Amino acid sequence: MARKYSLLKQTLASLCFILALYAIINTLISSTATLKLDRSFPFDIANSVMVSDELDSQEIDFPNTSGKSVFPVKIYHYDVPTRFTFGVIEHHGIARGGKTIGKITELKYPGHQHMAEWFLFSDLLRPESERVESAVVRVMDPEEADLFYVPFFSSLSLIVNPIRPAAGSNQQQRKLAYSDEETQKALMEWLEKQEYWKRNNGRDHVIIAQDPNALYKVIDTVKSSILLISDFGRLRSDQASLVKDVIIPYSHRISTYNGDIGIENRKTLLFFMGNRYRKEGGKIRDMLFNILEKERNVIIKHGTQSRENRRAATHDVIDYSKIAVFFDSVSAVKPGFLVSKLRKISKQRILDYQREMKEVKRYFEYTDSNGTVNEIWRQVSQKLPLIKLMINREKRVIHREVDKPDCSCLCANQTGIRARL
């Protein structure tokens, strides 16, 4: 009996060993196959089938180690109807009591914090000889273009109709004179007729929507494109992502400090200016106001609104820990915590912050010839390999309908169509 029991144990042990060995070999083979399918980019392999196993890498110009493309990125600037550019400026002026002029292309863009759309627009209209250090070159033939820029003053369009009408004007009449929603729809009607938009469903198009509410009516239609935005606060994960889009900084609303670094004769510990009460509540900000406005050497002023939940721009070239101090909101609202931490920062550390700020400030200066505009184009150019990859992948996928849209940022499709084995 004991001999039979021993034999049974040996048999079971052998079977377990064989099963374990089979599982290990099967896992290795499966992992190798998965790697081949997903070598280039994260993709839902379980729900996908590749018609071709080739990456077509010969068509993709990957950036080199310096962050610049080996070949210049060619961009085509759409000659859109003036309704979407200078026409928006004209309506903005009329809504504030201005008059129409004969040549609207001579109108000046009104200053506000979302002026990036103007700087990018005017940059591409300049002669190439003046576009020093730019990562993109404008081409006049769309057949030569890698990317397509759609010039629409979407942020200005959003605020054409003022909250308070100009003196002596009828607010309702002025609201009827211009509609941001209708202008957005008209832009898409025009864009969807363009051959190069239809070719890749707008994937290789660059569209700016810096104000968090800009293009809100058509955002689902343009979500395949490279979006230039200020943050992701009001965009869903299937509409925008750091993978395909570019975070751009606001335009300054106050003059830039150009003086020397130093801490002599500076008596203010902390200065803050912004709206105390936000449209979304702003509870943390309100608590900070209550705590800080009573502190010595702290100046708190009500002023222009700024968004929360921002993403900082140019993360790949700026180490924000060298120019800023970060605190979590839970600790920051404790009475005395924030001020005590700031007072402990040494004079040398403050000087280090100032030096670093001086070094990187050009990335936030739209008027600098090698500043924000060039940095935006550099980041846009780095999206090109990914865009080409997604376009190529889209052509190799067999589709089926699904109940809701898939992720436009990571997956090869974004219209409710998913590939499946």
C-alpha positions as CSV (number, residue, x, y, z in Angstrom):
1,M,0.0,0.0,0.0
2,A,2.8,2.3,0.9
3,R,4.6,1.5,-2.4
4,K,1.4,2.4,-4.4
5,Y,1.0,5.7,-2.5
6,S,4.7,6.6,-3.2
7,L,4.2,5.8,-6.9
8,L,1.1,8.0,-7.1
9,K,3.0,10.9,-5.5
10,Q,5.8,10.5,-8.1
11,T,3.3,10.4,-10.9
12,L,1.5,13.6,-9.7
13,A,4.8,15.4,-9.2
14,S,5.8,14.5,-12.7
15,L,2.5,15.8,-14.1
16,C,2.8,19.0,-12.2
17,F,6.3,19.5,-13.5
18,I,5.3,18.9,-17.1
19,L,2.3,21.3,-16.8
20,A,4.5,24.0,-15.2
21,L,7.1,23.6,-18.0
22,Y,4.4,23.9,-20.6
23,A,3.0,27.1,-19.0
24,I,6.4,28.7,-18.9
25,I,7.2,27.9,-22.6
26,N,3.7,29.0,-23.7
27,T,4.1,32.3,-21.8
28,L,7.4,33.1,-23.5
29,I,6.0,32.3,-26.9
30,S,2.9,34.5,-26.3
31,S,5.1,37.4,-24.9
32,T,7.3,37.3,-28.0
33,A,4.3,37.4,-30.3
34,T,2.7,40.3,-28.3
35,L,6.0,42.2,-28.5
36,K,6.1,41.9,-32.3
37,L,2.6,43.3,-32.5
38,D,3.1,46.1,-30.0
39,R,6.7,47.1,-30.5
40,S,6.0,50.5,-31.8
41,F,3.1,51.9,-29.8
42,P,0.6,51.0,-27.0
43,F,-2.4,49.4,-28.7
44,D,-5.4,47.2,-27.7
45,I,-4.0,44.0,-29.2
46,A,-6.8,41.8,-27.8
47,N,-9.2,43.7,-30.0
48,S,-7.1,44.3,-33.1
49,V,-5.9,42.6,-36.2
50,M,-3.0,43.8,-38.4
51,V,-3.5,43.3,-42.1
52,S,0.3,43.9,-42.5
53,D,3.0,43.2,-40.0
54,E,5.3,45.9,-41.4
55,L,5.8,49.2,-39.5
56,D,6.6,51.1,-42.7
57,S,9.3,52.8,-40.7
58,Q,10.9,54.1,-43.9
59,E,8.0,56.6,-44.0
60,I,8.5,57.9,-40.5
61,D,11.1,60.5,-39.6
62,F,11.9,59.9,-35.9
63,P,13.6,62.8,-34.0
64,N,17.2,62.4,-33.1
65,T,18.7,62.7,-29.6
66,S,18.7,66.5,-29.8
67,G,14.9,66.6,-30.1
68,K,15.0,68.0,-33.6
69,S,14.0,66.1,-36.7
70,V,16.7,65.0,-39.1
71,F,14.7,66.6,-41.9
72,P,12.7,69.9,-41.5
73,V,9.0,69.4,-40.7
74,K,7.0,70.9,-43.5
75,I,3.7,72.7,-42.6
76,Y,1.0,74.0,-44.8
77,H,-0.9,77.1,-43.7
78,Y,-4.5,76.9,-44.8
79,D,-5.8,80.0,-46.6
80,V,-9.1,80.0,-44.7
81,P,-11.8,82.6,-45.4
82,T,-11.2,85.8,-43.5
83,R,-14.3,85.1,-41.5
84,F,-12.3,82.8,-39.3
85,T,-9.4,85.2,-38.7
86,F,-9.6,88.9,-39.3
87,G,-13.4,88.7,-39.5
88,V,-13.4,87.6,-35.8
89,I,-11.3,90.6,-35.0
90,E,-13.7,92.9,-36.8
91,H,-16.8,91.5,-35.0
92,H,-14.9,91.8,-31.7
93,G,-14.4,95.5,-32.3
94,I,-17.9,96.2,-33.6
95,A,-19.4,94.5,-30.5
96,R,-17.5,97.2,-28.5
97,G,-18.7,100.2,-30.4
98,G,-16.1,100.1,-33.2
99,K,-16.8,100.7,-36.9
100,T,-16.1,98.5,-39.9
101,I,-13.2,99.4,-42.1
102,G,-12.5,98.7,-45.8
103,K,-9.5,96.4,-45.4
104,I,-10.0,94.2,-42.4
105,T,-6.6,92.5,-42.8
106,E,-5.2,95.8,-41.4
107,L,-7.0,95.2,-38.1
108,K,-5.0,94.7,-35.0
109,Y,-5.6,91.6,-32.8
110,P,-6.9,92.7,-29.3
111,G,-4.6,91.8,-26.4
112,H,-5.7,89.1,-24.0
113,Q,-4.2,86.0,-22.4
114,H,-5.0,83.7,-25.3
115,M,-3.1,85.5,-27.9
116,A,-1.1,82.4,-28.9
117,E,-3.4,82.0,-31.9
118,W,-2.4,85.3,-33.2
119,F,1.4,84.8,-32.7
120,L,1.3,81.4,-34.5
121,F,-0.8,82.8,-37.3
122,S,1.5,85.7,-37.9
123,D,4.6,83.6,-37.5
124,L,3.7,81.4,-40.4
125,L,2.9,84.4,-42.6
126,R,6.4,85.9,-42.1
127,P,9.2,85.3,-44.7
128,E,11.2,82.2,-43.9
129,S,14.3,84.4,-43.6
130,E,12.8,86.0,-40.5
131,R,11.8,82.7,-38.9
132,V,15.0,82.0,-37.1
133,E,15.6,78.7,-35.3
134,S,12.0,77.5,-36.2
135,A,11.4,73.7,-36.1
136,V,8.9,73.9,-39.0
137,V,9.1,75.4,-42.5
138,R,6.1,76.6,-44.3
139,V,5.4,75.1,-47.7
140,M,3.0,76.5,-50.3
141,D,2.2,73.2,-51.9
142,P,0.0,71.0,-49.7
143,E,1.3,67.9,-51.4
144,E,4.7,68.6,-49.8
145,A,3.3,69.1,-46.3
146,D,3.8,66.8,-43.3
147,L,1.4,68.8,-41.2
148,F,-1.5,71.3,-41.9
149,Y,-2.2,74.3,-39.7
150,V,-5.8,75.5,-39.4
151,P,-5.8,79.3,-38.5
152,F,-8.9,80.1,-36.6
153,F,-9.1,82.6,-33.8
154,S,-11.1,80.2,-31.6
155,S,-10.4,81.9,-28.3
156,L,-11.2,85.4,-29.5
157,S,-14.3,84.1,-31.2
158,L,-15.5,82.9,-27.8
159,I,-15.4,86.4,-26.3
160,V,-16.6,88.5,-29.3
161,N,-19.9,89.3,-27.5
162,P,-19.0,91.2,-24.3
163,I,-20.6,90.6,-21.0
164,R,-21.5,94.3,-20.9
165,P,-22.4,95.9,-24.2
166,A,-20.8,99.1,-25.4
167,A,-22.5,102.3,-24.3
168,G,-25.6,103.1,-26.4
169,S,-25.7,99.7,-28.0
170,N,-28.4,97.0,-27.9
171,Q,-26.8,93.9,-26.3
172,Q,-29.3,91.5,-27.8
173,Q,-28.8,92.9,-31.3
174,R,-25.0,92.5,-30.9
175,K,-25.3,89.0,-29.7
176,L,-27.4,88.2,-32.8
177,A,-24.8,89.8,-35.0
178,Y,-22.1,87.2,-34.2
179,S,-22.4,83.6,-33.0
180,D,-19.4,81.7,-31.9
181,E,-21.2,78.4,-32.3
182,E,-22.2,79.2,-35.9
183,T,-18.7,80.2,-36.7
184,Q,-17.3,76.9,-35.3
185,K,-19.8,75.0,-37.4
186,A,-19.0,77.0,-40.5
187,L,-15.3,76.3,-40.0
188,M,-15.9,72.5,-39.8
189,E,-18.2,72.7,-42.9
190,W,-15.3,74.3,-44.8
191,L,-12.6,72.0,-43.4
192,E,-14.5,68.8,-44.1
193,K,-14.6,69.7,-47.7
194,Q,-10.8,70.0,-47.9
195,E,-9.1,67.0,-49.6
196,Y,-6.3,66.9,-47.1
197,W,-8.6,66.9,-44.1
198,K,-10.6,64.0,-45.6
199,R,-7.4,62.1,-46.4
200,N,-6.5,61.2,-42.8
201,N,-9.5,62.4,-40.9
202,G,-7.6,65.5,-39.7
203,R,-4.9,63.5,-37.9
204,D,-2.1,65.5,-39.4
205,H,-3.8,68.9,-38.8
206,V,-2.8,71.3,-36.1
207,I,-5.6,73.3,-34.4
208,I,-5.4,75.8,-31.6
209,A,-8.0,76.0,-28.8
210,Q,-6.2,77.7,-26.0
211,D,-9.2,79.0,-24.0
212,P,-10.6,76.0,-22.1
213,N,-14.0,76.6,-23.7
214,A,-12.8,77.2,-27.3
215,L,-14.2,75.0,-30.0
216,Y,-16.5,73.4,-27.4
217,K,-19.2,72.8,-30.1
218,V,-17.0,70.9,-32.5
219,I,-14.3,69.5,-30.2
220,D,-15.4,65.9,-30.9
221,T,-15.0,66.5,-34.7
222,V,-11.4,67.8,-34.3
223,K,-10.2,65.5,-31.5
224,S,-8.1,63.4,-33.9
225,S,-6.0,66.5,-34.7
226,I,-3.0,67.9,-32.8
227,L,-4.6,70.3,-30.4
228,L,-2.8,73.3,-28.9
229,I,-4.4,73.8,-25.5
230,S,-3.7,75.4,-22.1
231,D,-4.8,72.4,-20.0
232,F,-7.0,69.3,-20.0
233,G,-9.5,70.7,-17.4
234,R,-12.6,70.5,-19.6
235,L,-11.5,67.9,-22.1
236,R,-12.3,64.2,-21.8
237,S,-9.5,61.6,-22.1
238,D,-10.8,60.5,-25.5
239,Q,-10.5,64.1,-26.7
240,A,-7.1,65.2,-25.6
241,S,-3.9,63.7,-24.3
242,L,-0.2,64.6,-23.6
243,V,0.6,61.9,-26.1
244,K,-0.8,63.8,-29.2
245,D,-1.4,67.3,-28.0
246,V,0.7,70.3,-26.9
247,I,0.3,72.4,-23.8
248,I,1.0,76.0,-24.5
249,P,1.5,78.9,-22.1
250,Y,-0.7,81.9,-21.7
251,S,0.4,85.2,-23.1
252,H,1.6,87.7,-20.4
253,R,-1.0,90.2,-19.2
254,I,1.6,92.3,-17.3
255,S,5.1,93.5,-18.3
256,T,8.0,91.1,-17.9
257,Y,10.6,91.9,-15.3
258,N,13.9,92.6,-17.0
259,G,15.9,93.8,-14.1
260,D,18.9,92.2,-12.4
261,I,18.5,89.3,-9.9
262,G,18.8,90.1,-6.2
263,I,16.8,90.3,-3.0
264,E,18.0,93.6,-1.6
265,N,15.2,96.1,-0.8
266,R,12.5,93.4,-1.3
267,K,10.2,93.4,1.7
268,T,7.3,91.3,0.2
269,L,7.4,87.6,1.0
270,L,4.5,86.6,-1.3
271,F,2.4,88.3,-3.9
272,F,-0.7,86.9,-5.5
273,M,-3.3,88.3,-7.8
274,G,-6.4,86.5,-9.1
275,N,-10.1,85.9,-8.7
276,R,-11.1,84.8,-5.2
277,Y,-14.3,83.1,-6.3
278,R,-14.2,80.8,-9.3
279,K,-16.9,79.6,-11.6
280,E,-16.2,76.0,-10.4
281,G,-16.1,77.1,-6.7
282,G,-12.4,77.5,-6.0
283,K,-12.6,76.3,-2.3
284,I,-8.8,75.9,-1.9
285,R,-8.2,79.4,-3.3
286,D,-10.8,80.9,-1.0
287,M,-9.2,79.2,2.0
288,L,-5.8,80.5,1.0
289,F,-7.2,84.0,0.7
290,N,-8.5,83.8,4.3
291,I,-5.2,82.5,5.6
292,L,-2.7,84.6,3.7
293,E,-4.3,88.0,3.7
294,K,-3.7,88.2,7.4
295,E,0.0,87.3,7.2
296,R,2.8,89.8,7.4
297,N,4.6,90.8,4.2
298,V,2.0,89.0,2.1
299,I,0.1,90.9,-0.6
300,I,-3.2,89.4,-1.9
301,K,-5.1,91.2,-4.6
302,H,-8.3,90.4,-6.5
303,G,-7.6,90.4,-10.3
304,T,-7.9,88.5,-13.5
305,Q,-9.0,84.9,-13.5
306,S,-6.6,82.0,-14.0
307,R,-7.4,78.3,-14.3
308,E,-6.8,75.6,-11.9
309,N,-5.7,72.0,-12.8
310,R,-3.2,73.4,-15.3
311,R,-0.4,71.4,-17.0
312,A,2.9,73.2,-17.1
313,A,4.3,73.7,-20.6
314,T,7.6,72.6,-22.0
315,H,8.2,69.9,-19.4
316,D,10.9,68.2,-21.5
317,V,13.2,71.3,-21.4
318,I,12.3,73.0,-18.1
319,D,12.9,71.5,-14.6
320,Y,10.1,73.2,-12.7
321,S,11.6,72.3,-9.4
322,K,14.3,74.8,-10.1
323,I,11.9,77.7,-10.7
324,A,9.0,76.9,-8.4
325,V,8.0,75.6,-5.0
326,F,5.2,73.0,-4.9
327,F,2.9,72.3,-2.0
328,D,-0.1,69.9,-1.8
329,S,-3.4,71.6,-1.1
330,V,-4.1,69.7,2.1
331,S,-0.9,71.1,3.7
332,A,-1.1,74.5,2.1
333,V,-4.5,75.4,3.7
334,K,-3.2,74.7,7.3
335,P,-2.8,78.0,9.1
336,G,0.9,79.1,9.1
337,F,2.2,76.2,7.1
338,L,2.7,77.9,3.7
339,V,4.3,81.1,5.1
340,S,6.6,79.2,7.5
341,K,7.9,77.1,4.6
342,L,8.5,80.1,2.4
343,R,10.3,82.0,5.2
344,K,12.7,79.1,5.6
345,I,13.9,79.3,1.9
346,S,17.5,80.6,2.0
347,K,18.6,83.7,0.2
348,Q,20.9,81.6,-1.9
349,R,18.0,79.4,-2.9
350,I,16.0,82.4,-3.9
351,L,18.9,83.7,-6.0
352,D,19.1,80.2,-7.7
353,Y,15.4,80.4,-8.5
354,Q,15.9,83.9,-10.0
355,R,18.9,82.8,-12.1
356,E,17.0,79.8,-13.5
357,M,13.9,81.9,-14.2
358,K,16.1,84.3,-16.2
359,E,17.4,81.3,-18.2
360,V,14.0,79.8,-19.1
361,K,11.8,82.9,-19.4
362,R,12.2,83.0,-23.2
363,Y,10.0,79.9,-23.3
364,F,7.1,82.0,-22.0
365,E,7.8,85.1,-24.2
366,Y,5.7,85.1,-27.3
367,T,7.4,88.2,-28.6
368,D,10.9,86.7,-28.2
369,S,12.3,85.8,-31.7
370,N,13.4,82.4,-30.3
371,G,10.8,82.1,-27.6
372,T,7.4,80.5,-27.1
373,V,6.4,80.3,-30.7
374,N,9.5,78.4,-31.7
375,E,9.1,76.1,-28.6
376,I,5.5,75.3,-29.7
377,W,6.6,74.4,-33.2
378,R,9.4,72.3,-31.8
379,Q,6.9,70.3,-29.7
380,V,4.5,70.0,-32.6
381,S,7.2,68.7,-34.8
382,Q,8.0,66.0,-32.3
383,K,4.5,64.7,-32.7
384,L,5.0,63.9,-36.4
385,P,6.4,60.3,-36.0
386,L,3.5,59.4,-33.8
387,I,1.0,60.9,-36.2
388,K,2.5,59.0,-39.1
389,L,2.4,55.8,-37.1
390,M,-1.2,56.2,-36.2
391,I,-2.1,57.1,-39.8
392,N,-0.3,54.0,-41.1
393,R,-1.9,51.8,-38.4
394,E,-5.3,53.1,-39.3
395,K,-4.8,51.9,-42.8
396,R,-4.0,48.3,-41.7
397,V,-6.8,47.7,-39.3
398,I,-10.1,45.9,-39.9
399,H,-13.0,47.7,-38.1
400,R,-16.2,46.9,-36.5
401,E,-18.8,49.1,-34.8
402,V,-18.8,49.6,-31.0
403,D,-21.2,51.3,-28.7
404,K,-19.1,54.3,-27.7
405,P,-16.1,56.2,-29.1
406,D,-12.7,54.8,-28.5
407,C,-9.7,56.8,-27.3
408,S,-8.6,59.3,-30.0
409,C,-5.3,59.8,-28.3
410,L,-3.8,56.4,-28.1
411,C,-5.8,54.1,-30.3
412,A,-5.8,53.9,-34.1
413,N,-9.4,55.1,-34.4
414,Q,-11.8,57.4,-32.6
415,T,-15.2,57.2,-34.2
416,G,-16.8,54.3,-32.3
417,I,-15.0,51.7,-34.5
418,R,-12.8,49.1,-33.0
419,A,-10.7,46.4,-34.6
420,R,-11.2,42.8,-33.5
421,L,-9.6,39.4,-34.1
